[in-house]
């Protein structure tokens, strides 16, 4: 999403382009293709990479989006709301300041992403980056299915997987996901839905919706399976 923001920024400010349009679209496609896997596989990366992905997602990307659509964004009410949340957080004296910091900026990012979605829904959006995002969700779903079978046949150590993924000591093949069995499949399905919604041509997405449905079935969440089935049939 942040890369699309850069694309929009460069379009609105042609005299300040750092990359030519072709290179810019290529960079957008690469990063949007990688986005679902980077977020989902974050716990499996080294700590430094984890922090880069986290802060890029909750701080850097929202700031880039705000800059890109600054003429259509009410900063006053956003800052007022964030100051209120920040003051109440400090007054509540949280036990873990690091977790409170992450929750605070995640809330900030969610507001910015919501506003950015509204902005994109009323404007023509480059199609190739959206296709890259759709295929990126397919790549993550393929990884999910592959890891499921590797765990089942014993090629991946289950204890290591459970500890790394933060799942605790539960049955890894029941309600399977690389992260939370509800949140992660729902997020991936939402990203795919965004791509489908903004794409003008939808006939080439059976491949992506099929793998999304398979991964949703592995998660065993009825709501997500229902949404994934609607995308598949649509």
N, C-alpha and C positions, 0 to 999 in steps of 0.2 A: 504494500500500500504506500509505503514511504517513497518507493521508487517512482510510482505513478505521480506522486506529488512533485518530485523533481522534474518529471516530464512536463507537468503542467506549468511549473515555475519557469522552465526554460522556454516554453511556448509563449508565456505572457511577457517574458523579458528577453526578446531575441538578441539584444545587444550584449547580454551578459552570459551567453551560453558558454559553458566550459567544454562541452562536447558537441560535435556536429549531430544533427538529428538521427542519422543512421547509427552512430556509435552509442548515442543516448538510449535509443530503443533497444539495442542489443544488450546494453548493461541492465536496462529495466527487465528484459526478458530473463536474463540469467539470474538476477536476484529474486525476482518473483517466483521463478521455478524452484529456487532453493529455499524460499521462505518457509513453506510448511514443514519441510524436513529439519531445517535449522531449529525451529521452535520446538518441534516434537522430540527431537533427539538431543535437546540441550543437556539433559542430565548425564548423557553418555560422553560428552566432550570433556576435555581438561577444564579445570576450574576457571582459568583465565578466559577461555572461549565462552564458557557459560556466562560469565559476568558481562562480556562484550555483547552477547546475544540479548541478555536480559535488559541491560541499560540502553542498547540500541532500540529495543522494542518499546520500552516504556518512557524513554526520555528523548533520544535523538530523533527517531521517526516522527513522534508527535510535533516536535519543534520544527522539523522540516516541513511538515504538512501545514502548520500554522503560518510559516513564512510563505508557503506556496499560495495559500488561499486567504492571506491576511486581509484582503479587501472584502471578503465575505464571512469574516469570522469576528464575533463579538468578544474581544479579549477582556473587556471590563467585567462581564458577568462570569466568565470562566475564572478570572483571577479572584473575584469576590467569593465564589464558591470554594475555590481551593484554599483561600485564606481561612474561611470558616472551618473547613475540614481539618486544616493544619492546626488551628488553634485548639479545636476540640480534641485532636489527637494528643497534643502536648499536655493539655489539662487532664487527660485521662491517664497519664503516666503509664504508657504501655510497658509490659514486661520485656518485650523484645523489640528494640528500636529498629533493628535491621528489617524485620518483617513489616513493621509499621511503615517504614520508608518505602518498601516495595509495594505495599497495598496502596499507599497514598499516590504514588506515581502511576500505578496500574489504573487507578480511578481516573487520573488526569488523562492517560492515554486513551481510555475507553471513550471519554467524552469527545476527544479530538477525532478519533476514528469514526465515531458516529456522525459527527458534523461533516467529516470528509466524505462519508458514504452518501449523505444527503446532497453534497456538492456534486459528486460524480453522477448521481442518478438523473440529474437534469442537464447533462452535457455529453457530447460525443466523446468517447474514450478510445484511445488506440487499441486495436484488436489483438495485435501480436502479444503484448504483455499480458492480456487477459487469458489468451490461450496458454501462455507459459504458466500462469498461475493454476489453470485447470490441470495441465499436465503435471505440475508440481504436486498437486494433491494426489494424482494417480501414482506418482513415484513414491510418495510416502505410504500410500495404502499398499502398494506392492511390497515395500520394505516391511510393513506390519505383518502381512500375510507370510512373507518369507521367514521372519523371526519367529512367528507362531509355529511353523513347521520345524524349524531348527531346534526350538525348545522342546517340541514334542518328541523329536527323534534323538534328543540328547546331545546335539552338536553345540549348544550354548548352555553353560552352567546356569541352572535355575536360581540357585542362591545368589549368584553374582547379579543376575538380571533383576531379581526382586529388590535387592539392596540398592542397586544403582538407580533403578526406576522409582525408588521410594514407595514401593507397594507394601512393605512389611512382609511378614511370612504368611502369605495367602496362596491359594492355588493359582498359579500363573496362567493356566490355560482356560480358566473360568472367567467370563467377562473380560476377554483379553483386549489389551491396548498397550501401546508403548508408554502411556502415561495413565492419567485418570480415565477409567473406562467410560465415563459419560462426557467429561469436559473436552477431552482431546478429539474423539470422533465427531462431536458436535461442532467444534471449532473448524475442523477440516471440512465437514459438510457445509458449513456456512461459507467458507472461502470458495468452495466449488459453486455454491449457489450464487455468490456475488459475481463470479466469472460468467456463469450462464446468464444471469440477469442482464449484465452489461454487454454481453456479446450480441452482435447483430446476426451472426450465423451460428446455429446450434446443432447442425447435423453431424458434426465431427466429434461429439462428446460422449458417445456411447461407451467408448473405451474407458473414459474417466469415471462415468457414473457407475459402470459395472464394478470396477474395483472399489469404489466408494461403498457400494452396497455390500460387497463381500466383507470389507473391514467393519462395517456397521453390524453385520450379522455376528462377527466374532466378538464384538463388544457386548452383545446380548441386551442392548438397551432398546426397548420397544419403540420409544419415541424416535430415536435416531434411525432405527431400521425403517420406520414409517416414512420419515423425511427422505432418507436415501432412496427408498422405493419410489416415491413420487418423482424425485429427480431422474431416476432411471427410466420410468415410464413416460416422463415428459419429453 
